[in-house]
Amino acid sequence: MGMAVCLLPGTELSFANEVRQWSKWLRPWNETVISYRTAIFRQINKDKRATHHDALEFPNGEIVLLTTLVEGQQATVLQLPAEPQKAQEAAAANRAVQLDWAVG
């Protein structure tokens, strides 16, 4: 049984085994092994509408679309991305405004 999850760009993942993907160069479509067990979730080609955006970036810089991965692989989230500082400041300012309205 498969499971879908949502990941934020920048999320670090650790796979239970070396990552496997379908080879686009070998016919018939054979599996190839990516010799890493860690990757960072990225979204690529966001300016292109009719294409897949979800990908993994491996330590050697290789980027692989999730749609090319062999099904059934297991991964664990190692670390969520840090929230950008500006977003934290905006949230703090918003809380301060809400508190001011509550006092008045």
C-alpha positions in Angstrom: 0.0 0.0 0.0 1.4 3.4 -1.0 1.3 6.6 0.9 1.5 10.2 -0.3 3.0 12.9 1.8 3.6 16.6 1.3 7.2 17.9 1.8 8.5 21.4 2.0 11.3 22.2 -0.4 14.6 21.8 1.5 13.4 18.8 3.5 16.3 16.4 4.1 15.5 12.7 3.6 17.3 9.4 4.5 16.4 6.3 2.5 16.4 2.8 4.0 18.5 1.6 1.0 20.3 3.1 -1.9 17.8 4.9 -4.1 16.6 3.2 -7.2 15.2 4.8 -10.3 14.0 3.7 -13.7 16.7 4.1 -16.3 15.7 6.3 -19.2 18.6 5.2 -21.3 18.4 1.4 -21.1 15.7 -0.5 -22.9 13.7 -2.2 -21.7 13.3 0.2 -18.7 15.7 -1.2 -16.2 16.4 0.0 -12.7 19.5 1.9 -11.9 20.9 2.5 -8.4 21.9 6.0 -7.1 24.7 5.3 -4.7 23.3 7.6 -2.0 20.8 7.2 0.8 20.3 10.9 1.6 18.7 13.6 -0.5 17.0 17.0 -0.3 13.5 17.5 -1.6 13.4 20.3 -4.3 10.9 21.8 -6.7 12.3 22.4 -10.1 11.1 23.9 -13.4 8.4 25.8 -11.6 8.1 28.2 -14.5 7.0 25.4 -16.8 3.4 24.4 -16.4 3.1 21.0 -18.1 5.9 19.2 -16.3 6.7 17.5 -13.1 8.3 19.7 -10.4 9.0 17.4 -7.4 12.6 16.1 -7.4 15.4 15.0 -5.1 18.9 16.5 -5.0 21.6 14.1 -4.0 25.0 14.9 -2.4 26.8 14.9 -5.8 24.4 17.6 -7.1 22.4 15.1 -9.3 18.7 16.0 -9.4 16.2 13.2 -10.0 12.4 13.7 -10.6 10.3 11.7 -8.1 8.3 10.3 -11.0 11.4 8.4 -12.1 11.9 6.6 -8.8 11.0 2.9 -8.4 7.9 2.4 -6.2 8.1 1.0 -2.7 11.2 2.8 -1.4 11.1 4.0 2.2 12.5 7.3 3.5 12.6 9.1 6.8 12.6 12.8 7.3 15.9 13.8 8.8 15.3 17.6 9.0 12.7 20.1 8.0 13.8 23.2 6.2 14.5 26.3 8.4 11.8 28.9 8.2 13.1 32.0 6.4 14.0 34.8 8.8 11.7 37.3 7.0 8.7 35.0 7.5 9.5 34.7 11.2 9.7 38.5 11.5 6.4 39.0 9.6 4.7 36.5 11.9 6.0 38.3 15.0 4.8 41.6 13.6 1.4 40.1 12.8 1.1 38.8 16.4 2.0 42.3 17.8 -0.7 43.9 15.7 -3.3 41.4 16.8 -2.3 42.0 20.4 -2.6 45.8 20.0 -6.1 45.4 18.6 -7.0 43.2 21.5 -5.9 45.9 24.0 -7.8 48.8 22.4 
